[in-house]
Amino acid sequence: MVQDVSTIFSAEITDKQQLDYLNISKNLILRNINSIRSNFQFNENQDNTEPNILPPMKESYCHAFFRILGLPVISADKTKFYNPGFYGNEIGQIEVERRNAIDRNQDQNLFTLETAREFINYGNGLKFEANSTKYQYRFDLLKQPISVNLITENKGPFDYDQQIDEVSSRTVHKPVQKILRPFKCVPNLTNKVIPATNMICAPFVNEANSKLRNSVLTKPYLEFVARIRLSKDITSNTTENTLSQALSKKIEDLNIESVLSSFSNSIFKDLSVLELYIIEQLFITLIDACNKINKERKSAQELIAKMESRLKNEDIKFTNEGIVFDTLEKWIQERQEKIAAKELLLSQIPGFKIAGIGNLNNKIPCILTNSFIELVQPDLENLKKELDALNKEKNKRVTAFNSLNSELFYLIGEVNGLGLIDVLAMMLSFWLISAEELVSMFDDESFNRLIKEPSLYSSVVENRRNNSSPPLAISKVMESFDKNVTLILKLADSIVESEKAI
């Protein structure tokens, strides 16, 4: 039996190679998740008699990610659930009717949050792209990014949690919401995916039933995790909680209660070496990404502060064309007018040339012409130097603003309603729930498909098979999942808000 995972894997937690998080975030969110978003109009039953000049509203990135994860649809009484997704012809009429009953029995308070999530995602996208708002919005986003963790810790997974952040330093766009909780799928989104080829398969649908219109549908992350964690071939368990000790040591400088201590030591202890290694790597990546945000936030805020204070009493305005620095523009205009007036006056001197025009009149060759002109126009040259410096300052500011690294937008995820940190927190949480909880996330139909694969006959699968019911209620499973996500985001927020990266 393996006593210490470090005897197999030599990677040091403190020396993880830097990843290109901007590229990872864009590929994951803007390409992979975006590619399966549904075109179903969430508000399609509203009055559409008036023409809509706005772009169509697609499924939010967040809910599309929930479908990718394979999160359940749960009834209002928290006792019944099903695994959503495409299942071909593998479900009978009785099960279809059971699911329809769950769909009709949804918690209306949570549905209010789920509806708000869709509209917030849509509205932020419009503000981020529209010429009339994008410069002010991006300026505010960089001036004070939202918190990484907006989940209220003392609330449960089925409580009404508005997840609001008051970003007081912003000029316009405050407060803001980013709604992750509740971690469950919405029936009228997950069951009305348009086009249908953007659907995700229900867990363990066989290959023959995984095709739709000649397209092979993707499988949920829930099944991916289960195929690793429930495999009876992975038997090398650890007996020491090396991971928790190493990570706790790394974050001890944050002067907060160790988040990892909130996780059950017995869960880590019973994991296989492969499971422990995956958890370790996801945690390391999470910490590294949070360090990146920490540095990016400071850089952005320093630049914004410089832009606001470079000239005293300067007002910054935002137009469809970009940022306008009022005082700077005023000074540039003043110098342009003075230069024009000086040049008009001095053009009467023989031999005086205006750039781009040449001599205007009264030409006469004289050896003293150049020296004479230099003696009578030093203030003009100074004005030109000042104008040049002001234009360089203006271009420097605009270029700096336009080229600010967009990692903050994608790592924290205010604009899209889902960031890389959120993604990591939820993906990691599937590995931190117990094997019994994982098995309990499958409805009966999905579990019956699971046990058609003997390679997944681990002891916890055998126990459920023998008892003919899930070991735990879905409400308890989602409480555990929600707690893990909350703790991970709490850890992430502590790193991002710390004085220095760890």
C-alpha positions in Angstrom: 0.0 0.0 0.0 1.3 3.5 -0.9 2.0 5.5 2.2 2.9 8.8 0.7 1.8 10.2 -2.7 5.1 12.2 -2.9 7.0 8.9 -3.3 5.3 8.6 -6.7 4.9 12.1 -7.9 7.8 14.5 -7.3 6.0 17.7 -8.4 6.3 20.4 -5.7 3.2 22.4 -4.9 5.2 25.6 -4.7 6.9 25.2 -8.0 4.0 24.6 -10.5 4.9 25.8 -13.9 2.9 28.9 -15.0 0.1 28.1 -17.4 -1.4 30.4 -20.0 -4.6 31.0 -18.1 -6.0 33.6 -20.6 -5.7 31.0 -23.4 -7.2 28.2 -21.2 -10.1 30.5 -20.1 -10.9 31.6 -23.6 -10.7 28.1 -25.0 -12.8 26.6 -22.2 -15.5 29.3 -21.9 -15.6 31.1 -25.3 -15.0 28.0 -27.4 -16.0 24.8 -25.6 -18.8 26.0 -23.4 -20.1 28.5 -25.9 -20.2 25.8 -28.6 -22.9 23.9 -26.8 -25.0 26.9 -25.5 -28.7 26.6 -26.5 -30.4 29.1 -28.7 -33.7 28.6 -26.9 -35.1 31.9 -25.9 -35.6 31.8 -22.1 -38.3 34.5 -22.4 -39.9 33.2 -25.6 -43.4 33.2 -24.1 -43.3 37.0 -23.6 -45.0 39.4 -26.0 -42.9 39.5 -29.2 -45.2 41.7 -31.2 -42.7 44.6 -31.1 -39.5 44.1 -33.1 -36.4 43.4 -31.0 -33.3 45.3 -32.1 -31.1 43.4 -29.6 -29.2 40.3 -30.4 -31.0 37.0 -29.5 -30.6 35.8 -25.9 -28.8 32.4 -25.7 -28.5 30.1 -22.7 -26.0 31.5 -20.1 -22.5 30.1 -20.0 -23.1 29.1 -16.4 -26.1 26.9 -17.2 -24.5 25.4 -20.2 -21.6 24.5 -17.9 -24.1 22.9 -15.5 -25.3 20.7 -18.3 -21.7 19.8 -19.2 -21.1 18.8 -15.5 -24.3 16.7 -15.4 -25.9 18.5 -12.5 -29.3 17.2 -11.7 -32.8 18.6 -12.1 -34.4 18.5 -8.5 -38.0 18.8 -7.3 -39.1 21.6 -5.0 -39.3 19.2 -2.0 -35.7 18.1 -2.6 -36.6 14.4 -2.6 -36.8 13.6 -6.3 -34.4 14.3 -9.1 -33.2 13.1 -12.5 -30.0 13.3 -14.6 -30.8 15.5 -17.5 -29.6 15.0 -21.1 -30.0 13.1 -24.2 -30.9 9.4 -23.6 -32.0 8.2 -27.0 -34.7 5.4 -26.7 -33.4 4.1 -23.3 -36.2 5.5 -21.1 -39.8 4.3 -20.9 -43.0 6.3 -20.7 -43.3 5.9 -16.9 -39.9 7.5 -16.4 -40.8 10.3 -18.8 -43.9 11.1 -16.8 -41.9 11.0 -13.5 -39.5 13.6 -15.0 -42.3 15.8 -16.3 -43.8 15.8 -12.7 -40.4 17.0 -11.4 -40.2 19.7 -14.1 -43.6 21.0 -13.0 -42.7 21.0 -9.3 -39.8 23.5 -9.2 -38.9 25.8 -6.3 -40.1 29.2 -7.4 -37.6 31.2 -5.3 -34.7 29.3 -6.9 -36.4 29.7 -10.3 -36.3 33.5 -9.7 -32.5 33.3 -9.2 -32.1 31.0 -12.2 -34.0 33.4 -14.3 -32.0 36.3 -13.1 -28.8 34.4 -13.9 -29.8 34.2 -17.6 -30.7 37.9 -17.9 -27.6 39.1 -16.0 -25.4 37.1 -18.3 -27.2 38.5 -21.3 -27.1 42.1 -20.1 -23.4 42.1 -19.1 -22.5 40.7 -22.6 -24.4 43.6 -24.2 -22.6 46.2 -22.0 -19.3 44.6 -22.6 -19.6 44.8 -26.4 -21.9 47.8 -27.2 -19.9 51.0 -28.3 -22.1 53.2 -26.1 -21.2 51.3 -22.8 -18.1 49.1 -23.4 -15.4 51.6 -22.5 -17.0 52.8 -19.3 -17.9 49.2 -18.3 -14.4 47.9 -19.0 -12.9 50.8 -17.1 -15.1 49.9 -14.1 -14.3 46.2 -14.4 -10.6 47.0 -14.1 -11.0 49.7 -11.5 -12.6 47.3 -9.1 -13.2 43.7 -10.2 -15.9 41.8 -8.4 -15.1 39.4 -5.6 -14.2 35.8 -6.5 -16.6 34.5 -3.9 -20.1 35.8 -3.9 -21.7 32.8 -2.3 -23.2 33.4 1.2 -21.4 30.8 3.5 -24.2 30.4 6.1 -26.8 29.6 3.5 -27.5 26.1 2.1 -27.7 25.0 -1.5 -31.5 25.5 -1.7 -31.7 28.8 0.1 -32.4 32.1 -1.7 -28.9 33.6 -2.1 -28.8 36.8 -4.3 -24.9 36.7 -4.6 -24.5 40.4 -4.9 -21.2 42.4 -4.7 -21.2 46.1 -3.9 -18.3 47.4 -6.0 -18.3 50.9 -4.5 -15.2 52.3 -6.3 -16.8 51.9 -9.7 -18.3 55.0 -11.4 -21.4 53.4 -13.0 -21.7 49.7 -12.9 -22.5 48.8 -9.3 -23.7 46.7 -7.6 -23.2 43.5 -9.6 -24.5 39.9 -9.4 -22.9 36.7 -10.5 -25.3 33.9 -9.7 -23.8 30.4 -9.4 -26.0 28.8 -6.7 -28.2 26.8 -7.0 -26.1 24.1 -8.5 -28.8 22.4 -10.5 -30.2 22.4 -14.0 -33.3 24.3 -15.0 -35.9 22.0 -16.8 -37.0 24.5 -19.5 -33.4 25.1 -20.5 -31.9 21.7 -20.3 -34.9 20.0 -22.0 -35.2 22.6 -24.8 -31.7 22.7 -26.3 -31.6 24.3 -29.7 -30.1 22.9 -31.9 -30.6 19.4 -30.4 -27.0 18.5 -31.4 -25.9 20.9 -28.6 -27.4 18.5 -26.0 -25.2 16.6 -23.5 -25.8 12.9 -23.1 -27.3 11.6 -19.9 -24.8 9.5 -17.9 -23.8 6.2 -19.3 -25.9 6.3 -22.4 -24.2 3.7 -24.7 -22.4 4.6 -27.8 -25.1 3.5 -30.1 -27.5 6.0 -28.5 -25.0 8.8 -28.2 -25.5 10.0 -31.8 -28.1 12.5 -33.0 -28.4 13.5 -36.6 -25.0 12.0 -37.3 -23.4 14.0 -34.5 -21.7 12.3 -31.6 -22.9 14.0 -28.4 -20.5 14.7 -25.6 -20.8 12.9 -22.2 -21.2 14.7 -18.9 -18.3 15.3 -16.5 -20.2 13.3 -13.9 -19.7 10.2 -15.9 -16.1 11.1 -16.6 -15.4 11.3 -12.9 -17.4 8.2 -12.1 -15.4 6.1 -14.6 -12.2 7.0 -12.6 -13.5 7.0 -9.1 -15.7 4.0 -9.3 -13.3 1.8 -11.3 -12.6 -1.4 -9.4 -9.1 -1.5 -11.1 -7.9 1.5 -9.1 -6.9 0.0 -5.7 -3.8 1.7 -4.5 -5.0 3.8 -1.6 -3.1 6.2 0.7 -3.1 6.1 4.4 -1.7 9.5 5.1 -3.2 12.9 4.4 -0.1 14.3 2.7 -2.1 16.5 0.3 -3.9 18.3 3.0 -0.7 18.9 5.0 1.2 20.2 2.0 -1.5 22.5 0.8 -2.3 23.8 4.4 1.4 24.7 4.8 1.3 26.6 1.5 -1.7 28.8 2.5 -0.8 29.3 6.2 0.6 32.8 5.4 -2.9 34.0 4.6 -3.7 34.2 8.3 -7.1 32.6 7.9 -8.5 29.3 9.1 -7.3 26.6 6.8 -10.1 25.9 4.4 -8.7 22.4 3.8 -9.2 21.6 7.4 -13.0 21.8 6.7 -12.7 18.9 4.4 -13.0 15.4 6.0 -9.6 13.8 6.5 -11.3 10.4 6.0 -12.2 11.4 2.4 -8.6 12.1 1.5 -7.4 9.1 3.4 -9.6 6.7 1.4 -8.8 8.1 -2.0 -6.7 6.2 -4.5 -3.3 7.5 -5.6 -4.8 8.6 -8.9 -7.7 10.4 -7.3 -5.3 12.1 -4.8 -3.0 13.2 -7.6 -5.9 14.7 -9.6 -7.1 16.6 -6.6 -3.6 17.8 -5.9 -3.1 19.1 -9.4 -6.5 20.8 -9.5 -5.8 22.5 -6.2 -2.4 23.6 -7.4 -3.9 25.0 -10.6 -6.5 26.9 -8.6 -3.9 28.5 -6.3 -1.8 29.4 -9.2 -4.7 31.0 -11.1 -5.7 32.9 -8.0 -2.1 34.2 -7.7 -2.4 35.4 -11.3 -5.6 37.3 -10.5 -4.0 38.8 -7.4 -1.2 40.2 -9.6 -3.5 41.2 -12.5 -5.8 43.1 -10.1 -3.0 45.1 -8.6 -1.6 45.9 -12.1 -4.9 47.0 -13.4 -5.8 49.1 -10.4 -2.4 50.8 -10.5 -2.8 51.7 -14.1 -6.4 53.0 -13.6 -5.1 55.1 -10.7 -2.4 56.6 -12.8 -4.8 57.3 -15.6 -7.1 59.2 -13.2 -4.4 61.2 -11.4 -1.8 61.9 -14.0 -3.3 65.4 -14.5 -4.9 67.2 -11.6 -8.7 67.7 -11.7 -9.0 65.8 -14.9 -12.3 64.3 -16.0 -12.5 61.1 -18.0 -15.4 60.6 -20.3 -16.4 57.6 -22.5 -17.7 58.0 -26.0 -18.6 55.5 -28.7 -15.0 56.1 -30.0 -13.2 55.4 -26.8 -11.9 57.3 -23.7 -11.6 61.1 -23.7 -9.4 62.8 -21.1 -11.0 66.2 -20.8 -8.1 68.2 -19.4 -5.6 66.5 -21.7 -7.7 67.2 -24.7 -8.2 70.8 -23.6 -4.4 71.3 -23.2 -3.8 69.7 -26.6 -6.3 72.0 -28.2 -4.9 75.1 -26.5 -1.4 74.4 -27.8 -2.6 73.6 -31.3 -4.4 77.0 -31.4 -1.3 78.8 -30.0 0.9 77.1 -32.6 -1.4 78.0 -35.4 -1.5 81.7 -34.3 2.3 81.9 -33.9 2.9 80.3 -37.3 0.5 82.7 -39.0 2.3 85.7 -37.4 5.8 84.4 -38.1 5.0 83.5 -41.7 5.4 87.2 -42.6 9.2 86.9 -41.8 11.3 86.2 -45.0 12.5 82.6 -45.1 10.1 81.2 -42.4 8.7 77.8 -43.3 5.5 76.1 -42.0 5.8 72.4 -41.7 4.0 70.7 -44.6 3.4 74.0 -46.4 6.8 75.6 -46.9 7.5 79.3 -47.5 4.4 81.5 -47.8 5.8 84.9 -49.1 8.5 87.5 -49.0 11.3 85.2 -50.0 14.9 86.6 -49.7 18.2 84.8 -49.3 20.1 85.9 -46.2 22.8 84.1 -44.3 21.3 85.2 -41.0 17.8 84.0 -41.7 17.9 80.6 -39.9 19.6 82.1 -36.8 17.2 85.0 -36.7 14.2 82.8 -36.9 15.5 80.6 -34.1 16.0 83.6 -31.9 12.5 85.0 -32.3 10.5 81.7 -32.1 11.8 79.7 -29.0 8.3 79.7 -27.5 6.9 78.2 -30.7 9.4 75.3 -30.5 8.5 74.8 -26.8 4.8 74.7 -27.7 5.5 72.0 -30.3 7.4 70.0 -27.8 4.7 70.3 -25.3 2.1 69.3 -27.9 4.1 66.3 -28.9 4.5 65.3 -25.2 0.8 65.6 -24.6 -0.1 63.6 -27.7 2.3 60.9 -26.6 0.7 60.9 -23.1 -2.7 60.6 -24.7 -1.7 57.7 -26.9 0.1 56.1 -24.0 -3.0 56.1 -21.9 -5.3 54.9 -24.6 -2.9 52.1 -25.6 -2.4 51.0 -22.0 -6.2 50.8 -21.4 -6.9 49.0 -24.7 -4.1 46.5 -24.1 -4.8 45.7 -20.5 -4.7 42.0 -20.1 -8.2 40.6 -20.4 -7.4 37.7 -18.0 -9.4 39.4 -15.2 -12.5 39.3 -17.3 -12.3 35.5 -17.9 -10.7 34.3 -14.7 -13.2 36.0 -12.5 -16.1 35.8 -15.0 -18.3 38.8 -14.3 -19.1 39.4 -18.0 -19.9 35.8 -18.9 -21.3 34.9 -15.5 -18.7 32.1 -15.2 -15.0 32.3 -14.8 -12.1 29.9 -14.7 -12.0 30.0 -10.9 -15.7 29.0 -10.8 -15.1 26.2 -13.3 -12.2 24.8 -11.2 -14.2 25.0 -8.0 -17.0 22.9 -9.4 -14.8 20.4 -11.2 -12.8 19.9 -8.1 -15.9 19.4 -5.9 -16.8 16.3 -7.8 -13.6 14.7 -6.5 -14.1 15.9 -2.9 -17.5 14.4 -2.3 -17.4 10.8 -1.0 -17.8 7.8 -3.3 -21.2 7.2 -1.7 -22.3 10.7 -2.5 -21.0 10.3 -6.1 -23.0 7.1 -6.6 -26.1 8.9 -5.1 -25.9 11.5 -7.9 -27.2 9.0 -10.4 -30.9 8.5 -10.8 -32.1 4.9 -11.1 -32.1 4.9 -14.9 -28.5 6.2 -15.1 -27.4 3.7 -12.4 -29.0 0.9 -14.3 -26.9 1.9 -17.3 -23.8 2.2 -15.1 -24.0 -1.4 -13.8 -24.0 -2.7 -17.3 -20.2 -2.1 -17.2 -18.6 -4.6 -14.8 -15.3 -2.6 -14.7 -17.2 -0.1 -12.5 -18.3 -2.7 -9.9 -16.5 -1.1 -6.9 -17.7 -1.8 -3.4 -19.9 1.3 -3.3 -21.5 0.4 -6.6 -22.2 -3.1 -5.3 -23.7 -1.8 -2.1 -26.2 0.4 -4.0 -27.0 -2.4 -6.4 -27.7 -4.8 -3.5 -29.9 -2.1 -1.7 -31.7 -1.0 -4.8 -31.6 2.6 -3.7 -29.1 5.4 -3.5 -27.0 5.4 -0.2 -27.9 9.1 0.4 -30.7 11.5 -0.5 -30.0 14.0 -3.3 -30.5 16.9 -0.9 -27.6 15.6 1.3 -25.4 15.1 -1.8 -26.0 18.6 -3.1 -25.4 20.0 0.4 -22.0 18.4 0.4 -21.3 19.5 -3.2 -22.4 23.1 -2.4 -20.3 23.1 0.8 -17.2 22.1 -1.2 -17.7 24.8 -3.9 -18.2 27.4 -1.2 -15.1 26.4 0.7 -13.0 26.4 -2.4 -14.2 29.8 -3.5 -13.5 31.0 0.0 -10.0 29.8 -0.3 -9.7 31.4 -3.8 -11.1 34.7 -2.5 -8.5 34.8 0.4 -5.6 34.4 -2.1 -7.0 37.0 -4.5 -7.6 39.5 -1.7 -4.3 38.9 0.1 -1.5 41.5 0.2 0.8 39.3 -1.7 0.5 36.2 -3.8 1.4 32.9 -2.1 
